[in-house]
Amino acid sequence: MRIAIHHRKGSFSDRWIEYCNKHKIGHKIVNCYDSDIIDQLKDCDGLMWHWSHTDYRDLRCALPIIRSLEDMGKLVFPSYSTCWHFNDKVAQKYLLETIGAPLVKSYVFYDNETASEWIDRADFPKVFKLRGGAGSLNVSLVRDRRQAHRLVNKMFGRGINSNNNVSKLNDRWHKLLHNKDRSSFYAFVRAIVLNAYPQISIDRRYTANDTGYAYFQDFIPNNTFDDRIVVLGNRAIFLRRFTRKGDFRAAGSGLFDYNPSLISKDSLKTAFEVSRKINAQSLAYDFVYTESGNPQIVEISYAYSMGKAYDDCPGYWDSDLNWHEVPVDPQRFIIEDFIKAIDSHKIDF
């Protein structure tokens, strides 16, 4: 067995490489940006690549490479079915509607006139989102028609850049106040510099403004938290994320509760069911709840932050909803499932 791993410091690959070294799993480090990457992978059984929505190179080449490798018969994490909708909330809308998942009611428009007519009929507030962004970036509460029209005019005009340095600065400041550690301080300082000098950001330089569409979701009131459920193969881990003071968004708050008794079994069943239907290796779900307590999916993501936020989960549920109180390491779960898939793939061939 030989696994190729694209290494990006601070990503899932840190733990994958550590696991391979510890368990003597054959592997080689590759650079998926190399022009001859397909040739480099011909002697490998599969590729593991924690590609990022924040790197313009990944956004350009990850999906074509993954799809091409699967057409060669190679196994990939993430698989195309796991990640083609990653960092694209509009794609997630179509996917989740297709399989009948309980998505928060969502609306997308591709011309100003249709969007404006909808605004004049719609009830407010609504939530406005760009296709991409994580941790509450590029998500805003639209309180009235005037604000909605202004956003729509911008989206069908010069557009909005998804590398929102002001939002990133606010997010890094909140995390610094919450974490009070060195890495949060450095991240905040970097955000100050990028906000003052946006032209030095390579990703900003090569990322065009989002334009030519407008995407809204219904606002589900009275949610002081959301439930993050991550399905990894036959396991699901859970954490409750509370909103920041004065904010309706929970993502990126850093305010967690891991008590397994809090979980909605309906949310858990839905997460397992959706992952099975779309054949996802790893998928994180954000759930909010209607006044009657029905779970609604806000968005999904194959990737998520690495480290303490998920390592502190006290255990996992299996797909039969049995609880297992064991140490949690999502990246170990992923590579163990990947190795099993390679072994099974060899037997099938």
N, C-alpha and C positions, 0 to 999 in steps of 0.2 A: 504494500500500500504506500502511495505517495500523495500527499496533499500539498497543493500550492496555497500559500497564504500571502495576500497583499498586506504588508505591514504599514500601519499608520499609528504612530505613537499616541497613546491615550485612547485608542479604539479597542474594540473587541479582540483585535489581533494580539494584543499584549498577552491576554490570558490563553488564547489558542496556542500561541508559540510556547508559552510556559507549559501547557498541558502536553503538547507533543514532546517536548524535551523530557518532561518527568516520566512519561509513559513510553518513551522510545518509539513514537509514531513517526514514520518516514514523512518528511516534509521539506519544502524549500520555499524560501522567501522570494517573491516576485514583485515586479513593479507593473501594475496593470496599465500604466501610461506608456509603456514601451511599445513602439510600433510593431514589434514582432511578438507580442504577447501570446498570440494564438499558437505560434510555433513553440514557444517556451513551455506551453501547457500540454503539449502532445504526449509527454511521458508521465503525466499526472492523472490520478483518478478523479480529482475534483479540485475546485477552487473555492476558497473562503475569503470573502472580501466585505468588510464592514464599510461600505461606501457611504459617503456623507452628503447630505443636502446642502452643506455649507461650502463645498469645494466645487468650483465651476467645472473642473475637469471630470469629476465623478458624474455630474449632471449631463455632461456631453457624451460620455462613453460607457457608463456602467451598463445600462440596459442593452445596447447593441452587443457588447461583449458577452454578457450573461446569456442572451438569446442565442448567439452564435455558438457558444460552448455547449449549450443544451442540444442544439441541432447536431453537434459532433458526438453526442452521447455522453458528455461529461456531466457530472453532478456539480452543482454550484450552490453555495450559500451566500446570499439569499437566492433562491430560485426565482425565475421570472414571475411565476404566479404569486410569489411572496411579496415582490417588491415593485412591480411595474407601476403601481398606484402610489408609491412612496413619495411624499412631499408634493402631492397633487390632490388637493381636496375636491376638485371638480371630478377627477377620475374616480375618486372614492365614492362620490355621489352616485355616479352611473353604476359602479360595481355593486354597491350595497343595495341600491334600488332593484337591480336585476335579480338578486337572490332573495329579495323580500326581507332584508335585515331591518331592524327598527332604527333607522337613521333619523336624527332630528330633521324635520322638514327643511329641505334645501332648495334653492332657486339659482339658476344660472342663466345669464342673458348674453347675447352676442351682438347686440346693437343697442344704441342709446334709446331709440324710440320705444322698443319693446320694454326695456328696463324702466323707462320713465313712466310708461302706462301702468306697469305693475306697481310702482311706487305709489302712484296716485290712488290705487285701490287697496294697498296693503295696510295692515295694522302695524303699529310700532310700539316698542322698540324691536329692532332686528339686529342680528350680528353680521357684520361685514368682514369678509376674509379675502386675502390673496390666496392663490393656489398653494404657494409654498410658505414654509416657516414653521418653527416649532417653539415650544416653551412660551406660548401666548404671543409670540411676535406676529405682526401683520393681522391681528385680530382686534376689532374695535366694536363697541356698542353704538349702534345708530339709533338715536332717540326720537328722531322726527323725519318727516319727508324732506325738509330743506337740507338736512345733513346728508340724506341718502342721495338726493339729486346732485349735490356737490361732489360726492364720491363717484357717482356714475359718470358725470361730466369729465372728471379727471381720468377715469379708466378708459373712456373713449376719446380722450385727448392725449396729453403727454404721458399718462400712465403713472404708476407708482413703483418705485424700486423696492424689491423684496428684501434687499440688504438694508434694512431700516436702522441706521446708526443711532437715532434718537431712542427708539424702542429698546435697542440692545443696551444702550447706556443706562436707561431706567431699570432694565432687568438685572444688569450687573450690579447696580447700586443696591437693589433689594437683596440680592444674594450675598453681597458683602455684609450688609446689616444682619442678615440671618446667620451666615456661616462664621464670619469673623476669622477667616483664615488667610494664609498667604496667597494661595492660588486665586481666591476670590478677589483679593486686593489687586493682584497683577491683572486679572481679567477686567476689573473696573478701570484701571489705569489705561489698559489697551483700548477700551471702549471710549475713554475720553479723547485719546489721540485720534482714533478713527473718526469720531464725531467732529473733531476740529479740522482734520485733514482727510476727508473721505477719498480723495484722489489717490492716496497711497494704498488703499485696499485693493488687492489684486482681484478678489471676488467681485467687488463693486465695479471695478473697471471692465470686467468681462461679463457682467450680468445686465441684460437690457431691462428696461422698465416693463412691468406687467401692464398690458394694455389690450383692448379689444374684447374684454369680457367683464362681467360683474357677477360676483357670487355672494349670496346672502343665506343665512340660516335663521329659522325662528329662534327667538330668545325664550328659553325655558326658565321662568323666574323661580326665586326662592331656593336656589341651589347654592349652599355655602361650601360645597365640596364637589369634586367629581371622583369617580372610582376608576383607577387605572388597573386593568386586568391584562396580564401578559400571558398568552398561550404559547407554550414551547413544546411542540409535539404533543405528548400525552399529559402535560403538566400545565397548571395555571397558577400564577402567583398574583398577589393582590396588594395594593396599597391605596389608602384613601388620601386624596390631596385636597387640602383646604384652601379656600380663596384667600388672597391677601386682603388686608383691611381696605375697604372702599373700592374693591375690584370684584368683577364677576368671574374672572378667570382664575382657574386653579393651577393650570400647567405652569411649571417654573417657580411655584411659590416656595418649595422646599419645606412645606408644612404637612407632615405625614402622620397617619395612624395605620398600624399594621394588624390591628386586632382582627383575627379571622372571623369572629362572630358578627362583624359589621357587614360582611359581604352579602349582596343580594344573590340568591341562588338563580334567579331569573337572568341576571347579568352574566353569571358564570356559565349557565347553559347556553346562552346566546353566543358568548365568546367562543366556546368550543364548537358550536354548530357552524358559525361563520367561518372559522379557521378550516373546518373540515370541508365545507362547500367550495372554498376557493383554494384549497390545497396549500395552505400557508405553513411554512416551517416554524416561523416565529412571528407573532403579531400582537401589538399592544393596542388595547381598546380604551377609549375614554368614554365613560358613561355618566350621564346626568339623568335626573328623574323628574317625571311629570308630577303634578299635584296628587294624582292617584297612585304614585309610586312605580309607574311603569318605566323600565330602563330605556334610555334612548342613546344611541351611539352618536358622539360628536364627530370623531374622526378616528383613523387607524394609522399605525406606523409599524414597519418591520423592525426599526431600530429605536433605541432609547439610550439614555445616559448609562454609563457604566460605573459601578461602584456601590457605595454605601446605600443609596436610595433603594436598591433592589436586594443587595446582600443582607439587609436587615429584615427582609421578609422571613417570618418564622417557619415557613414550610410551604407546601403546595397542595393543590387538589388534583386528582387524576380525572380523566374524562368521565368516570362513573361517579364523580363528586365525592370521592373518599379523600379525607384529609391526611396528609403525611407531614408530620412535624420533624423536618430534617433541615440541615444547612442548605441555603439556597445560593447557587452560583449560576446565573443565566447563561454565561458564556461557556461554562463547562457543560451544561445541558445541551447547548447548541452543538458543540463539537462531538459530544458523545452520540447524539442522534445522527450527525453527519457521518461518522465512522460506521455506524450500524447501517446507514443507507448505502454506503459504498460496498460493504460486505454483501448486502442483499442484492445490489445491482450486479455484482460479479457473478453471483449464483444464477441470477435471471439470465445472464448472457451465456 
